[in-house]
Amino acid sequence: MPGDNERHVRTRKQQLATACVLVLALLAAACGESGMDSRILVDGSSTVYRLTEAVAEEFGIAQGGAVQVMVGVSGTGGGFQRFCAGETDVNDASRPIKDAEREECFINDVRFLELPVAYDGISIVVHPDNTWVDCLTIEELRRIWEPASTVESWAQVREGFPDQPIRLYGPGPDSGTFDYFTEMIMGEEGASRWEYTVSEDDNVLVTGVAGDPAALGYFGYAYYEENRDRLKLVAVDSGSGCVQPTPETIRRGRYDPLSRPLFIYVNREALERPTVAEFVRFYMETAPQLAREVGYVPLGRADYEANARRVAEASGHGS
């Protein structure tokens, strides 16, 4: 039989365990149902991911690790599927929400704020060993990427180019970059050939192009900027001469037609949670600097201030 001292130790352990359960329950109640107020769920565009991840990292530091921001990368379309089902708090988007997605949100009673956060220029890239192409016209890009394209060799793109294979890399149909590129180049969203390496993860595309001398690909400017030593940037001629994407040409709209705004969509109900409202406010405060750091072009300060006012009003903390 256990002695008095052993019974005392066991009783003390039970008391401590009960106390710990009580403390955890009180903490959960203070942080919201099931502690969800300490966790913010974000998904969507791999393009916007770079900026949101940078904001999330800085926010976590500012919060002393008390809040966990989980940022996924399922593509703009895949992200909207989750967002409009009420599964996430924020969706990163490299294009505006589509009518069908808006309707799905409405059906599921998911009301949202659309907040622009930066500008991007979809970048056309090749392997650094490619010495023959410095600029492509919109018509050449269309012939390469159109659904009925028979282009298999660089010689088929332009007279004087070598008769070498051309291998393509680009995002898939869940990507907002895919939607925007096909609409701007083909004139119809979703119109594309499918004989190419497809990934919703731009890092996969970077690795593919960087390792393939026959490659041609496209993705967000920040991914080129981070990997400029592994990639060669190709200018685009939309009729007014060859223009490369740079912060200046993107900001002024000279990199036409592949300059575009980037967005986050925020669930209005989620904004009622103080940590979500604070995260989005923090996003607008830090985006001007962090957008530059990750390779995108920030909006004007007044645009971020207007976004912050909308967030404050939607969260019930407006003036």
Backbone torsions as a table, in degrees:
resi	resn	phi	psi	omega
1	MET	NA	144.4	-179.7
2	PRO	-67.6	144.5	177.7
3	GLY	-77.9	173.8	-179.3
4	ASP	-60.9	-39.1	-177.4
5	ASN	-66.5	-40.3	179.4
6	GLU	-65.4	-41.3	177.9
7	ARG	-63.4	-37.6	-179.7
8	HIS	-64.5	-43.3	179.4
9	VAL	-63.5	-44.2	-179.4
10	ARG	-64.3	-42.0	178.0
11	THR	-61.8	-41.6	-179.8
12	ARG	-63.6	-39.5	178.4
13	LYS	-64.3	-39.7	178.9
14	GLN	-64.6	-39.4	178.7
15	GLN	-64.5	-41.5	179.4
16	LEU	-66.0	-40.3	179.3
17	ALA	-63.0	-42.9	177.7
18	THR	-62.1	-41.0	179.6
19	ALA	-64.3	-41.0	180.0
20	CYS	-63.6	-42.8	178.3
21	VAL	-61.1	-41.6	-179.9
22	LEU	-63.5	-43.7	179.3
23	VAL	-62.5	-45.1	179.5
24	LEU	-62.3	-38.6	178.4
25	ALA	-64.4	-41.5	179.1
26	LEU	-65.9	-39.2	178.0
27	LEU	-64.6	-41.5	179.0
28	ALA	-62.3	-41.9	179.1
29	ALA	-64.5	-39.4	-179.7
30	ALA	-68.4	-30.4	-176.4
31	CYS	-94.0	1.2	-179.7
32	GLY	106.3	169.8	-176.4
33	GLU	-56.9	125.7	179.0
34	SER	58.4	23.3	178.9
35	GLY	69.4	15.6	-174.3
36	MET	-65.9	-20.3	-177.6
37	ASP	-71.5	-11.9	177.1
38	SER	-94.8	4.7	-180.0
39	ARG	-132.0	129.6	179.7
40	ILE	-118.5	126.7	-176.0
41	LEU	-103.8	123.1	179.8
42	VAL	-126.6	142.6	175.7
43	ASP	-147.5	177.9	173.4
44	GLY	122.0	-139.5	-169.4
45	SER	-58.2	133.2	173.9
46	SER	-72.9	-23.4	177.0
47	THR	-68.7	-51.0	-178.5
48	VAL	-72.5	-21.9	180.0
49	TYR	-49.6	-42.7	-176.0
50	ARG	-58.9	-41.6	179.7
51	LEU	-74.0	-46.7	-178.2
52	THR	-62.7	-39.9	179.0
53	GLU	-63.7	-39.3	178.0
54	ALA	-64.8	-42.3	177.8
55	VAL	-64.0	-43.6	-178.8
56	ALA	-61.2	-39.3	180.0
57	GLU	-65.0	-45.0	179.7
58	GLU	-67.1	-36.8	179.2
59	PHE	-65.7	-41.0	177.9
60	GLY	-60.7	-40.4	177.4
61	ILE	-64.4	-44.7	-179.1
62	ALA	-63.5	-30.9	-179.1
63	GLN	-89.9	3.5	179.8
64	GLY	64.2	26.7	179.0
65	GLY	80.1	5.4	-177.3
66	ALA	-75.2	-19.7	-178.5
67	VAL	-121.6	133.8	179.2
68	GLN	-107.4	117.5	176.3
69	VAL	-102.3	112.9	-177.7
70	MET	-100.3	115.5	-174.4
71	VAL	-111.4	114.8	178.8
72	GLY	-97.9	169.8	-179.3
73	VAL	-136.1	82.6	179.1
74	SER	-110.5	10.0	-177.0
75	GLY	88.2	156.4	-178.6
76	THR	-57.0	-48.9	-178.9
77	GLY	-65.4	-45.5	177.8
78	GLY	-62.4	-36.8	177.8
79	GLY	-65.0	-41.3	179.6
80	PHE	-65.3	-32.1	176.6
81	GLN	-59.4	-45.5	179.4
82	ARG	-70.9	-42.9	-176.9
83	PHE	-62.2	-46.4	-177.7
84	CYS	-74.9	-10.1	171.9
85	ALA	-90.9	-0.9	179.1
86	GLY	79.6	18.5	-176.1
87	GLU	-87.8	-19.8	-177.7
88	THR	-128.2	161.7	-179.9
89	ASP	-90.0	-33.7	-175.0
90	VAL	-138.2	141.0	173.2
91	ASN	-119.7	125.9	171.9
92	ASP	-78.5	135.1	-176.3
93	ALA	-142.5	130.5	177.3
94	SER	-98.4	15.5	172.6
95	ARG	-156.0	162.5	175.3
96	PRO	-66.5	156.9	178.4
97	ILE	-62.5	140.7	178.7
98	LYS	-82.8	161.0	-179.4
99	ASP	-59.3	-41.8	-178.7
100	ALA	-65.1	-37.0	178.3
101	GLU	-70.2	-39.8	176.9
102	ARG	-60.9	-41.1	179.2
103	GLU	-65.1	-39.6	178.7
104	GLU	-63.8	-41.4	176.0
105	CYS	-61.4	-42.3	-179.3
106	PHE	-62.9	-44.1	179.9
107	ILE	-59.7	-38.5	-177.6
108	ASN	-91.9	10.4	177.9
109	ASP	57.2	39.1	175.2
110	VAL	-101.3	103.3	176.6
111	ARG	-93.2	147.3	-171.4
112	PHE	-145.8	164.1	169.0
113	LEU	-108.5	134.7	172.8
114	GLU	-99.7	119.3	-175.0
115	LEU	-126.1	111.9	173.2
116	PRO	-66.8	143.0	-175.6
117	VAL	-127.5	-17.8	-179.1
118	ALA	-173.3	174.1	172.7
119	TYR	-112.6	149.5	179.3
120	ASP	-134.7	157.3	171.0
121	GLY	-126.5	114.2	179.8
122	ILE	-60.1	124.0	-171.1
123	SER	-102.7	132.9	175.2
124	ILE	-94.4	126.4	-173.5
125	VAL	-134.0	153.4	174.2
126	VAL	-134.9	176.1	176.8
127	HIS	-71.0	145.5	179.9
128	PRO	-58.0	-24.1	179.0
129	ASP	-76.3	-8.4	177.6
130	ASN	-75.3	109.6	-176.2
131	THR	-101.5	-5.0	-171.2
132	TRP	-101.2	-18.3	-177.9
133	VAL	-117.6	122.4	174.9
134	ASP	-117.2	-19.1	-176.4
135	CYS	-154.1	140.6	175.1
136	LEU	-126.8	143.7	176.9
137	THR	-83.9	163.7	176.1
138	ILE	-59.9	-39.6	179.5
139	GLU	-63.7	-40.1	178.2
140	GLU	-66.2	-41.9	176.1
141	LEU	-61.8	-37.9	179.5
142	ARG	-65.1	-45.4	-179.1
143	ARG	-64.3	-32.4	178.4
144	ILE	-70.6	-42.1	-167.8
145	TRP	-104.7	-7.2	-175.8
146	GLU	-65.5	155.9	-174.4
147	PRO	-55.9	-36.4	-177.2
148	ALA	-95.5	16.2	-175.0
149	SER	-60.5	138.2	174.6
150	THR	-113.5	12.2	-177.8
151	VAL	-70.8	117.3	178.5
152	GLU	-123.5	-12.1	-175.4
153	SER	-133.1	150.0	176.5
154	TRP	-61.9	-28.8	179.6
155	ALA	-64.2	-23.9	178.9
156	GLN	-80.8	-12.3	-179.8
157	VAL	-81.4	-44.4	-178.0
158	ARG	-156.2	140.4	176.3
159	GLU	-60.4	131.7	-178.2
160	GLY	102.7	-20.1	174.3
161	PHE	-72.9	150.1	-176.9
162	PRO	-70.4	153.8	177.5
163	ASP	-83.2	73.1	179.3
164	GLN	-124.6	150.6	-178.7
165	PRO	-59.0	150.6	172.5
166	ILE	-119.1	124.7	179.5
167	ARG	-117.8	132.5	-169.9
168	LEU	-105.0	145.5	178.9
169	TYR	-135.3	131.3	179.4
170	GLY	-168.2	170.4	179.3
171	PRO	-73.1	164.2	-179.7
172	GLY	-98.9	-173.5	-172.2
173	PRO	-68.2	-14.3	175.4
174	ASP	-83.6	-2.3	-175.8
175	SER	-94.4	134.8	173.7
176	GLY	-67.4	-29.5	176.5
177	THR	-63.6	-42.1	175.7
178	PHE	-59.8	-47.9	-178.9
179	ASP	-59.3	-46.6	-176.4
180	TYR	-68.6	-44.3	-178.8
181	PHE	-61.2	-47.4	-177.8
182	THR	-65.7	-37.6	178.7
183	GLU	-66.8	-42.2	-177.3
184	MET	-73.8	-37.7	-176.1
185	ILE	-89.9	-44.1	-178.1
186	MET	-92.5	-17.5	-177.0
187	GLY	82.3	5.5	-180.0
188	GLU	-148.5	120.7	-179.5
189	GLU	-61.3	130.0	177.5
190	GLY	90.2	-7.2	179.8
191	ALA	-80.0	114.2	-176.8
192	SER	-162.3	150.8	166.8
193	ARG	-70.1	163.1	-177.3
194	TRP	-123.7	7.2	177.1
195	GLU	-87.5	70.6	178.2
196	TYR	-155.8	165.2	177.2
197	THR	-76.4	117.6	-173.4
198	VAL	-107.4	134.1	171.1
199	SER	-155.8	141.3	174.0
200	GLU	-81.7	-9.3	-180.0
201	ASP	-99.4	112.4	-176.2
202	ASP	-64.2	-25.8	177.0
203	ASN	-63.7	-34.7	176.9
204	VAL	-65.4	-40.8	179.6
205	LEU	-67.1	-41.1	176.7
206	VAL	-57.6	-48.5	-179.0
207	THR	-61.8	-39.3	179.5
208	GLY	-63.5	-49.9	-179.0
209	VAL	-65.9	-41.6	-177.9
210	ALA	-64.9	-21.1	-178.3
211	GLY	-106.6	7.8	-173.7
212	ASP	-133.3	104.8	-179.3
213	PRO	-61.0	-17.1	179.9
214	ALA	-93.8	6.1	-167.2
215	ALA	-80.0	151.8	164.7
216	LEU	-142.0	128.4	-178.8
217	GLY	-145.4	175.0	176.0
218	TYR	-147.4	145.5	177.3
219	PHE	-171.4	-177.7	-175.2
220	GLY	-64.7	150.1	-175.3
221	TYR	-58.8	-36.0	-177.6
222	ALA	-61.2	-32.5	-179.9
223	TYR	-73.3	-32.2	171.4
224	TYR	-68.2	-46.3	-175.5
225	GLU	-57.8	-40.7	-179.2
226	GLU	-71.9	-23.4	-173.7
227	ASN	-121.8	29.4	-174.1
228	ARG	-62.4	-23.7	178.6
229	ASP	-78.4	-10.5	-178.9
230	ARG	-111.1	-6.5	-173.3
231	LEU	-133.3	158.5	172.9
232	LYS	-116.3	126.1	-178.7
233	LEU	-83.5	137.4	179.2
234	VAL	-110.1	129.5	176.9
235	ALA	-73.4	161.9	179.7
236	VAL	-123.5	133.4	177.9
237	ASP	-109.5	107.7	178.8
238	SER	-97.2	12.6	178.1
239	GLY	123.5	-10.3	-178.6
240	SER	-121.8	24.7	-179.6
241	GLY	101.8	167.9	-175.9
242	CYS	-78.9	128.8	-179.1
243	VAL	-132.0	128.6	173.8
244	GLN	-91.9	150.4	173.5
245	PRO	-71.0	126.7	172.1
246	THR	-140.6	164.4	176.5
247	PRO	-52.3	-37.1	-178.1
248	GLU	-72.5	-47.4	-178.2
249	THR	-68.9	-31.1	177.3
250	ILE	-70.4	-46.7	-178.1
251	ARG	-61.0	-41.6	-176.6
252	ARG	-86.9	-1.0	178.9
253	GLY	74.4	14.8	179.3
254	ARG	-76.1	-25.2	176.2
255	TYR	-83.6	80.4	-171.4
256	ASP	-106.6	137.3	6.9
257	PRO	-104.7	22.8	-170.3
258	LEU	-99.9	9.9	169.7
259	SER	-82.5	146.2	-175.8
260	ARG	-160.6	157.3	173.0
261	PRO	-83.9	154.3	173.5
262	LEU	-113.1	150.5	-172.4
263	PHE	-133.2	159.3	155.9
264	ILE	-121.8	145.2	174.7
265	TYR	-113.3	130.3	-173.9
266	VAL	-119.0	128.1	176.9
267	ASN	-66.7	122.4	-177.0
268	ARG	-62.9	-36.5	178.7
269	GLU	-65.0	-38.8	177.6
270	ALA	-63.3	-30.7	179.8
271	LEU	-65.0	-15.9	176.5
272	GLU	-71.6	-17.3	174.3
273	ARG	-82.2	125.3	-175.0
274	PRO	-55.4	-36.9	-177.6
275	THR	-68.8	-36.3	178.1
276	VAL	-67.1	-45.4	178.4
277	ALA	-59.8	-41.9	-179.7
278	GLU	-67.8	-37.5	178.2
279	PHE	-63.1	-45.4	-178.4
280	VAL	-68.5	-38.6	175.3
281	ARG	-61.6	-43.8	178.4
282	PHE	-61.7	-37.4	177.9
283	TYR	-57.4	-48.5	-177.9
284	MET	-68.3	-28.0	-179.3
285	GLU	-76.1	-36.7	-174.2
286	THR	-99.8	-14.6	-176.0
287	ALA	-58.4	-38.7	-179.9
288	PRO	-54.9	-43.4	-179.5
289	GLN	-78.9	-45.0	-174.7
290	LEU	-70.4	-31.6	176.9
291	ALA	-59.8	-43.0	177.4
292	ARG	-63.6	-43.4	-175.6
293	GLU	-63.4	-34.6	-178.6
294	VAL	-92.0	-3.8	173.5
295	GLY	108.1	10.5	176.9
296	TYR	-106.5	178.5	-176.3
297	VAL	-109.8	119.9	-177.6
298	PRO	-69.9	155.4	171.3
299	LEU	-72.2	178.3	172.8
300	GLY	-72.9	153.1	-179.7
301	ARG	-55.7	-38.0	-179.4
302	ALA	-63.1	-32.1	179.3
303	ASP	-66.7	-42.9	178.7
304	TYR	-67.4	-37.3	178.6
305	GLU	-65.6	-38.4	177.0
306	ALA	-65.2	-40.2	176.4
307	ASN	-60.7	-43.9	-178.7
308	ALA	-62.3	-38.1	177.8
309	ARG	-65.0	-40.8	179.4
310	ARG	-64.1	-40.2	178.8
311	VAL	-64.8	-44.0	179.8
312	ALA	-61.0	-43.0	179.7
313	GLU	-66.1	-43.4	-178.3
314	ALA	-68.5	-30.3	-178.4
315	SER	-87.8	-2.0	179.4
316	GLY	84.4	15.4	179.5
317	HIS	-117.8	21.0	178.2
318	GLY	-75.1	166.7	-178.8
319	SER	-78.6	NA	NA
